[in-house]
Amino acid sequence: MKFLGIYFTGTGNTKRVIDNAKAAFISFGHSLDEVDVIGGEVKDLNEYDGLFISYPIYGFNAPKPIIDYVKKINKLDKQIPCLIMKQSGEHLFWNNASSLYLTSLLKKRNIIVKNEYHYLMPYSFIFRHTDYMAYRMNNVMEHLIPMDMEDFLNGKEVHLKRFFLDRFFAWVLRIQWWGGRFNGRFYKVESKKCIKCLKCVNDCPVKNIVFDKEKGKFKFKGQCLMCQRCIMYCPRQAIKVGMFNSWRVDVPYTFKEAEYQKEKHPNYCKKSYIRYFAESEKRIAESQK
């Protein structure tokens, strides 16, 4: 079977998810065509047997580029199944609401969400997880995806739990789409640190950053997604994040195996992390028996 995989990635976590998903599709004898929704071609889904969507959760919602891409999809002549694999830095049940609007848009286009999964991946905003935690999250994700993919391909449906007023909750927090644009205008480059490599300009997914050669200054326009790519990959940590500068994560994760390190905020979502790893690692262990 042939599947289309669409995704948006900010700092690269979601790209890790879709790369692992593609490897799983191939291992099961199927193919997956990848499309980055930023600038990617809107494919005719009538040519595919199913759709795979992957994205980072922003403000308990799907990123706007994912929504914008789906809105461009025409209603299909046939009904096809859809698999959603999303990721965030905390395993809170509120994240389950992030796909409600997306699911309704897909249904109108004859695309039915059959399976949905949520993986932990390290924060690119709020605070930096330890290298140990980043490795552990990535390792669990890599083991879970082949099992989840097998369930999807075998027709075993998996849906995340709903909660009271979840649709209203997600709608209210959709303000992040506009909040990102507003706060993005307040990003600043520290001239004493900057080496004018223009990596931020070239890597910005929405071309929100421009450099005025005559004035020697950077300008941040009004299209910022707050994906944090420019922040994390600036070689000199020279960019300030507007009103949320204390939350910036400006050192990339290596995802290499590391010894245990205590988290900067050890009690933050502590129970949800314990539950996620306990359930996931138990499932992985049982599959390896």
C-alpha positions as CSV (number, residue, x, y, z in Angstrom):
1,M,0.0,0.0,0.0
2,K,1.0,3.6,-0.6
3,F,0.7,6.3,2.1
4,L,1.2,10.0,2.2
5,G,3.0,11.4,5.2
6,I,2.6,15.1,5.9
7,Y,4.4,16.9,8.8
8,F,5.7,20.1,10.3
9,T,8.8,20.2,12.3
10,G,10.3,23.1,14.2
11,T,13.5,22.0,15.9
12,G,13.6,18.5,14.4
13,N,11.8,16.3,16.9
14,T,8.9,15.7,14.6
15,K,11.3,14.8,11.7
16,R,12.6,12.1,13.9
17,V,9.1,10.7,14.4
18,I,8.3,10.7,10.7
19,D,11.6,9.2,9.7
20,N,11.0,6.3,12.1
21,A,7.4,6.0,10.8
22,K,8.7,5.8,7.2
23,A,11.2,3.1,8.2
24,A,8.4,1.1,9.8
25,F,6.1,1.5,6.8
26,I,8.9,0.1,4.6
27,S,9.7,-2.8,7.0
28,F,6.0,-3.8,6.7
29,G,6.2,-3.8,2.9
30,H,4.5,-0.4,2.2
31,S,5.7,3.0,1.0
32,L,5.4,6.5,2.5
33,D,5.8,9.7,0.5
34,E,6.9,12.5,2.9
35,V,5.7,16.1,2.4
36,D,6.8,19.0,4.7
37,V,3.7,21.2,4.8
38,I,5.9,24.3,4.7
39,G,6.1,24.9,1.0
40,G,5.2,21.3,0.2
41,E,3.0,20.3,-2.8
42,V,-0.6,19.5,-2.0
43,K,-0.9,16.0,-3.3
44,D,-3.9,14.3,-4.7
45,L,-4.8,11.9,-2.0
46,N,-7.0,9.8,-4.3
47,E,-3.7,8.2,-5.4
48,Y,-3.0,7.0,-1.8
49,D,-4.3,4.3,0.5
50,G,-4.0,6.3,3.6
51,L,-2.7,9.5,5.3
52,F,-0.1,9.9,8.0
53,I,0.2,13.2,9.9
54,S,2.9,14.2,12.4
55,Y,3.3,17.4,14.2
56,P,4.5,19.1,17.5
57,I,1.7,20.3,19.8
58,Y,1.7,24.0,20.2
59,G,-0.5,25.4,22.9
60,F,-2.5,22.2,23.0
61,N,-3.3,22.5,19.3
62,A,-1.8,21.4,15.9
63,P,0.5,24.0,14.4
64,K,-1.3,26.3,11.9
65,P,0.8,25.1,8.9
66,I,-0.7,21.7,9.4
67,I,-4.2,23.1,9.5
68,D,-3.6,25.3,6.4
69,Y,-2.3,22.4,4.4
70,V,-5.3,20.1,5.2
71,K,-7.7,22.9,4.2
72,K,-6.1,22.8,0.7
73,I,-6.9,19.1,0.3
74,N,-10.0,18.5,-1.9
75,K,-12.7,16.1,-0.8
76,L,-11.7,12.6,-1.9
77,D,-13.6,10.3,-4.2
78,K,-13.1,7.5,-1.7
79,Q,-12.7,7.2,2.0
80,I,-9.2,6.6,3.3
81,P,-7.8,6.0,6.9
82,C,-5.6,8.4,8.7
83,L,-2.9,8.0,11.4
84,I,-1.9,10.9,13.6
85,M,1.4,10.8,15.5
86,K,2.0,13.9,17.5
87,Q,4.6,14.9,20.1
88,S,5.1,17.2,23.0
89,G,7.3,17.7,26.0
90,E,4.7,16.6,28.6
91,H,2.2,13.8,28.8
92,L,-0.8,15.8,29.9
93,F,-4.2,14.6,28.8
94,W,-5.0,18.1,27.6
95,N,-2.8,17.4,24.6
96,N,-5.5,14.9,23.4
97,A,-7.5,18.0,22.3
98,S,-4.9,19.1,19.9
99,S,-6.3,17.1,17.0
100,L,-10.0,17.7,17.4
101,Y,-10.2,20.5,14.9
102,L,-7.8,18.7,12.6
103,T,-9.9,15.5,12.8
104,S,-13.1,17.4,11.8
105,L,-11.4,19.0,8.8
106,L,-10.2,15.6,7.7
107,K,-13.6,14.0,8.0
108,K,-15.1,16.6,5.7
109,R,-12.6,15.5,3.1
110,N,-13.4,11.8,3.4
111,I,-10.3,11.1,5.5
112,I,-11.1,9.3,8.7
113,V,-8.7,9.2,11.7
114,K,-8.4,5.6,12.8
115,N,-5.4,5.8,15.1
116,E,-3.8,8.6,17.1
117,Y,-0.7,8.5,19.3
118,H,1.2,11.0,21.5
119,Y,4.9,10.6,22.1
120,L,7.1,12.5,24.5
121,M,10.0,14.4,23.0
122,P,12.2,17.0,24.7
123,Y,11.1,20.6,25.0
124,S,12.3,23.3,22.6
125,F,10.6,25.9,24.8
126,I,9.9,26.5,28.5
127,F,13.0,24.7,29.7
128,R,15.7,22.3,28.5
129,H,15.3,18.7,29.4
130,T,18.5,16.8,30.4
131,D,20.4,14.8,27.8
132,Y,19.4,11.7,29.7
133,M,15.7,12.6,29.4
134,A,16.0,13.4,25.7
135,Y,17.7,10.1,25.0
136,R,15.1,8.2,27.0
137,M,12.2,9.9,25.3
138,N,13.7,9.3,21.8
139,N,14.5,5.7,22.6
140,V,10.9,5.0,23.8
141,M,9.5,6.7,20.7
142,E,11.7,4.6,18.4
143,H,10.5,1.4,20.0
144,L,6.8,2.4,20.1
145,I,6.4,3.5,16.5
146,P,6.8,0.1,14.8
147,M,4.3,-1.4,17.2
148,D,1.8,1.4,16.7
149,M,2.3,1.2,13.0
150,E,1.5,-2.5,13.0
151,D,-1.7,-1.9,14.9
152,F,-2.8,0.7,12.3
153,L,-1.9,-1.5,9.3
154,N,-3.8,-4.4,10.9
155,G,-6.9,-2.4,11.4
156,K,-6.7,-2.1,15.2
157,E,-8.0,1.3,16.0
158,V,-6.6,3.4,18.8
159,H,-8.2,6.7,20.0
160,L,-7.0,9.0,22.7
161,K,-9.4,9.8,25.6
162,R,-11.7,12.8,25.4
163,F,-12.4,15.1,28.4
164,F,-15.1,17.5,29.4
165,L,-15.1,20.7,27.3
166,D,-12.0,19.7,25.4
167,R,-13.1,21.2,22.1
168,F,-13.8,24.6,23.8
169,F,-10.5,24.3,25.7
170,A,-8.6,23.8,22.4
171,W,-10.4,26.6,20.7
172,V,-9.5,29.1,23.4
173,L,-5.8,28.1,23.4
174,R,-5.7,28.4,19.6
175,I,-4.8,32.0,20.4
176,Q,-1.2,30.7,20.3
177,W,-1.4,30.9,16.5
178,W,-1.8,34.7,16.7
179,G,0.2,35.0,19.9
180,G,3.2,33.6,18.2
181,R,3.0,36.2,15.5
182,F,2.7,39.0,18.0
183,N,5.5,37.9,20.3
184,G,7.7,37.1,17.3
185,R,7.9,40.8,16.5
186,F,9.8,41.3,19.8
187,Y,12.6,38.8,19.0
188,K,16.0,40.5,19.1
189,V,19.5,39.7,18.0
190,E,22.3,40.6,20.4
191,S,24.8,42.3,18.1
192,K,27.8,41.7,20.3
193,K,27.2,37.9,20.1
194,C,26.0,37.6,16.5
195,I,28.5,36.5,13.9
196,K,26.2,37.3,10.9
197,C,26.2,33.7,9.7
198,L,22.5,34.2,8.7
199,K,21.6,30.7,9.8
200,C,18.5,32.0,11.4
201,V,17.5,33.7,8.2
202,N,18.1,30.7,6.0
203,D,16.5,28.2,8.3
204,C,13.3,30.0,9.3
205,P,10.5,27.8,8.0
206,V,8.2,30.8,7.3
207,K,11.0,33.2,6.2
208,N,10.1,35.5,9.1
209,I,13.6,36.8,9.6
210,V,15.3,39.2,7.2
211,F,18.7,40.8,7.3
212,D,19.2,44.4,6.2
213,K,22.7,44.5,4.8
214,E,22.8,48.3,4.5
215,K,21.9,48.8,8.2
216,G,23.5,45.6,9.4
217,K,20.3,44.7,11.3
218,F,17.9,41.8,11.6
219,K,14.2,42.3,11.3
220,F,11.5,39.9,12.6
221,K,8.2,40.1,10.7
222,G,4.7,39.0,11.7
223,Q,4.7,35.4,10.6
224,C,6.5,33.8,13.5
225,L,5.3,30.3,14.6
226,M,7.5,30.3,17.7
227,C,8.9,27.0,16.6
228,Q,12.2,28.0,18.2
229,R,14.4,26.7,15.4
230,C,16.3,30.0,15.1
231,I,16.8,30.0,18.9
232,M,18.0,26.5,19.3
233,Y,20.4,26.4,16.4
234,C,22.0,29.8,16.7
235,P,25.7,29.0,17.1
236,R,26.2,32.0,19.5
237,Q,22.9,31.9,21.4
238,A,22.4,35.5,20.2
239,I,18.6,35.6,19.8
240,K,16.2,36.8,22.5
241,V,12.7,35.4,22.6
242,G,10.7,38.5,23.2
243,M,8.5,38.3,26.3
244,F,9.4,34.7,26.9
245,N,13.2,35.0,26.8
246,S,13.5,33.1,30.2
247,W,11.9,30.1,28.5
248,R,14.2,29.8,25.6
249,V,16.1,26.5,24.9
250,D,19.3,27.5,23.0
251,V,21.3,24.3,23.1
252,P,20.3,21.4,20.7
253,Y,19.8,17.9,21.9
254,T,22.2,15.2,20.7
255,F,19.8,12.3,21.7
256,K,22.9,10.2,22.4
257,E,22.9,7.8,25.3
258,A,23.7,9.6,28.6
259,E,23.9,8.8,32.2
260,Y,21.1,9.8,34.6
261,Q,20.9,13.5,35.3
262,K,18.4,15.3,37.6
263,E,15.9,17.4,35.7
264,K,16.0,21.2,36.2
265,H,12.4,21.1,37.4
266,P,12.1,17.5,38.8
267,N,8.6,18.0,40.1
268,Y,7.2,19.4,36.8
269,C,4.5,17.1,35.5
270,K,6.3,14.4,37.5
271,K,3.3,12.0,37.7
272,S,2.6,12.2,34.0
273,Y,6.2,11.4,33.1
274,I,6.3,8.5,35.5
275,R,3.0,7.1,34.0
276,Y,4.2,7.6,30.4
277,F,7.5,5.8,30.9
278,A,6.0,3.0,33.0
279,E,3.2,2.2,30.5
280,S,5.4,2.6,27.4
281,E,8.4,0.6,28.7
282,K,6.2,-2.2,30.0
283,R,4.6,-2.5,26.6
284,I,8.0,-2.5,24.9
285,A,9.3,-5.2,27.3
286,E,6.2,-7.4,26.7
287,S,6.7,-7.1,22.9
288,Q,10.3,-8.3,23.2
289,K,9.5,-11.5,25.1
